[in-house]
Amino acid sequence: MCNLSEGIERRGELRGRKIGDKAGRKALGTLLQKLIQEGRKEDVDRVLRDDEYQEQLLREYHLK
């Protein structure tokens, strides 16, 4: 019985991770589109190199 619950838990974790990854990619794509539309090429470059700056801008644009 323990193996069954562990398997269910593992599947739930994998599913949650996939959903989170998909949402994160969508948010990043939206952020990059907005930056490009605003002509902020330097910020696009920095977002792709700097995780902290990426998080900052995702919050600033209410994408996270």
ROSE-4610 file (N, C-alpha, C; in Angstrom, 1 decimal, always signed):
// ROSE-4610
residu = [M/M/M/C/C/C/N/N/N/L/L/L/S/S/S/E/E/E/G/G/G/I/I/I/E/E/E/R/R/R/R/R/R/G/G/G/E/E/E/L/L/L/R/R/R/G/G/G/R/R/R/K/K/K/I/I/I/G/G/G/D/D/D/K/K/K/A/A/A/G/G/G/R/R/R/K/K/K/A/A/A/L/L/L/G/G/G/T/T/T/L/L/L/L/L/L/Q/Q/Q/K/K/K/L/L/L/I/I/I/Q/Q/Q/E/E/E/G/G/G/R/R/R/K/K/K/E/E/E/D/D/D/V/V/V/D/D/D/R/R/R/V/V/V/L/L/L/R/R/R/D/D/D/D/D/D/E/E/E/Y/Y/Y/Q/Q/Q/E/E/E/Q/Q/Q/L/L/L/L/L/L/R/R/R/E/E/E/Y/Y/Y/H/H/H/L/L/L/K/K/K]
num = [1/1/1/2/2/2/3/3/3/4/4/4/5/5/5/6/6/6/7/7/7/8/8/8/9/9/9/10/10/10/11/11/11/12/12/12/13/13/13/14/14/14/15/15/15/16/16/16/17/17/17/18/18/18/19/19/19/20/20/20/21/21/21/22/22/22/23/23/23/24/24/24/25/25/25/26/26/26/27/27/27/28/28/28/29/29/29/30/30/30/31/31/31/32/32/32/33/33/33/34/34/34/35/35/35/36/36/36/37/37/37/38/38/38/39/39/39/40/40/40/41/41/41/42/42/42/43/43/43/44/44/44/45/45/45/46/46/46/47/47/47/48/48/48/49/49/49/50/50/50/51/51/51/52/52/52/53/53/53/54/54/54/55/55/55/56/56/56/57/57/57/58/58/58/59/59/59/60/60/60/61/61/61/62/62/62/63/63/63/64/64/64]
x = [+0.8/+0.0/+0.9/+2.0/+2.9/+3.4/+3.8/+4.3/+3.3/+2.0/+0.9/+0.9/+0.9/+0.8/+2.0/+3.2/+4.4/+4.3/+3.8/+3.7/+2.7/+1.6/+0.6/+1.2/+2.0/+2.6/+3.6/+4.4/+5.4/+4.8/+3.7/+3.0/+2.4/+1.9/+1.4/+2.5/+3.7/+4.8/+5.3/+5.4/+5.8/+4.8/+3.5/+2.4/+2.5/+2.7/+2.8/+4.0/+5.1/+6.4/+6.1/+5.5/+5.2/+4.3/+3.3/+2.4/+3.2/+4.0/+4.8/+5.8/+6.4/+7.4/+6.7/+5.5/+4.8/+4.4/+3.9/+3.5/+4.7/+5.8/+7.0/+7.5/+7.5/+7.9/+6.9/+5.6/+4.7/+4.9/+5.1/+5.4/+6.6/+7.7/+8.9/+8.7/+8.0/+7.7/+7.0/+6.0/+5.2/+6.1/+6.9/+7.9/+8.8/+9.3/+10.2/+9.5/+8.3/+7.5/+7.3/+6.9/+6.6/+7.9/+9.0/+10.3/+10.7/+10.5/+10.8/+9.9/+8.6/+7.6/+8.0/+8.6/+8.9/+10.3/+11.0/+12.3/+13.4/+13.2/+14.2/+15.1/+15.9/+16.8/+17.8/+18.3/+19.3/+18.7/+17.4/+16.8/+16.5/+16.2/+16.0/+17.3/+18.4/+19.7/+19.9/+19.7/+20.0/+19.0/+17.8/+16.8/+17.3/+17.9/+18.3/+19.6/+20.3/+21.6/+21.5/+20.5/+20.5/+19.1/+19.1/+17.9/+17.2/+18.0/+17.4/+16.7/+17.3/+16.7/+15.4/+15.5/+14.3/+13.2/+13.4/+12.4/+11.8/+12.7/+12.3/+11.3/+11.7/+10.8/+9.5/+9.6/+8.3/+7.4/+7.9/+7.0/+6.5/+7.4/+7.1/+6.0/+6.0/+5.0/+3.8/+3.8/+2.7/+2.5/+3.6/+3.5/+3.9/+4.2/+4.5/+4.0]
y = [-1.2/+0.0/+1.3/+1.2/+2.4/+2.7/+1.7/+1.9/+2.6/+2.3/+2.9/+4.4/+4.7/+6.2/+6.9/+6.3/+6.9/+7.2/+6.2/+6.3/+7.5/+7.5/+8.6/+9.9/+10.0/+11.3/+11.7/+10.8/+11.0/+11.5/+10.9/+11.4/+12.8/+13.1/+14.4/+15.4/+15.1/+16.0/+16.3/+15.2/+15.4/+16.2/+16.0/+16.8/+18.2/+18.5/+19.9/+20.6/+19.8/+20.4/+20.8/+19.9/+20.2/+21.4/+21.5/+22.7/+23.9/+23.9/+25.0/+25.4/+24.5/+24.7/+25.4/+24.9/+25.5/+26.9/+27.2/+28.5/+29.5/+29.0/+29.8/+30.2/+29.2/+29.5/+30.5/+30.4/+31.3/+32.7/+32.8/+34.1/+34.8/+34.0/+34.5/+34.9/+34.2/+34.5/+35.8/+36.0/+37.2/+38.4/+38.2/+39.3/+39.7/+38.7/+39.0/+39.8/+39.4/+40.1/+41.5/+41.7/+43.1/+44.0/+43.4/+44.1/+44.5/+43.5/+43.8/+44.9/+44.8/+45.8/+47.2/+47.2/+48.5/+49.0/+48.2/+48.5/+48.4/+47.5/+47.4/+46.2/+46.3/+45.2/+44.8/+45.8/+45.6/+44.8/+45.1/+44.3/+42.9/+42.7/+41.3/+40.5/+41.1/+40.4/+40.1/+41.1/+40.9/+39.9/+39.9/+38.9/+37.5/+37.3/+36.0/+35.6/+36.5/+36.2/+36.3/+37.1/+37.4/+36.9/+35.8/+35.3/+36.2/+36.9/+37.8/+39.0/+39.5/+40.6/+40.1/+38.8/+38.2/+38.2/+37.7/+37.6/+39.0/+40.0/+41.4/+41.9/+41.7/+42.2/+41.3/+40.1/+39.3/+39.8/+40.2/+40.8/+42.2/+43.0/+44.3/+44.3/+43.3/+43.2/+42.4/+42.0/+41.2/+39.9/+39.3/+38.0/+36.8/+37.2/+36.2/+36.6]
z = [+0.0/+0.0/+0.0/+0.7/+0.7/-0.6/-1.4/-2.8/-3.7/-3.5/-4.3/-4.0/-2.7/-2.3/-2.8/-2.7/-3.2/-4.7/-5.4/-6.9/-7.2/-6.5/-6.8/-6.5/-5.4/-5.0/-6.1/-6.5/-7.5/-8.8/-9.2/-10.4/-10.3/-9.1/-8.8/-8.8/-8.3/-8.3/-9.8/-10.6/-12.0/-12.7/-12.5/-13.2/-12.8/-11.5/-11.0/-11.6/-11.7/-12.2/-13.7/-14.5/-15.9/-16.0/-15.2/-15.3/-14.9/-13.9/-13.5/-14.6/-15.2/-16.2/-17.4/-17.8/-18.9/-18.6/-17.4/-17.0/-17.0/-16.5/-16.5/-17.8/-18.8/-20.1/-20.8/-20.5/-21.1/-20.5/-19.2/-18.6/-19.2/-19.3/-19.9/-21.3/-22.1/-23.5/-23.6/-22.7/-22.7/-22.3/-21.3/-20.9/-22.0/-22.7/-23.8/-24.9/-25.2/-26.3/-25.9/-24.6/-24.2/-24.3/-23.8/-23.9/-25.3/-26.2/-27.6/-28.2/-27.9/-28.4/-27.9/-26.6/-26.1/-26.5/-27.3/-27.8/-26.8/-25.8/-24.7/-24.9/-26.0/-26.4/-25.3/-24.7/-23.6/-22.5/-22.2/-21.1/-21.5/-22.8/-23.3/-23.1/-23.5/-23.3/-21.8/-21.0/-19.6/-18.9/-19.3/-18.8/-19.1/-20.3/-20.7/-20.0/-19.4/-18.7/-17.1/-16.6/-15.2/-14.6/-13.9/-13.3/-12.3/-11.5/-10.6/-11.3/-12.3/-13.1/-13.8/-14.3/-14.9/-13.9/-12.7/-11.7/-11.4/-11.3/-11.0/-12.1/-13.3/-14.4/-14.5/-14.2/-14.2/-13.2/-12.0/-11.0/-11.4/-12.0/-12.4/-13.5/-14.4/-15.4/-14.9/-13.7/-13.1/-13.8/-14.2/-14.8/-13.9/-12.6/-11.6/-10.3]
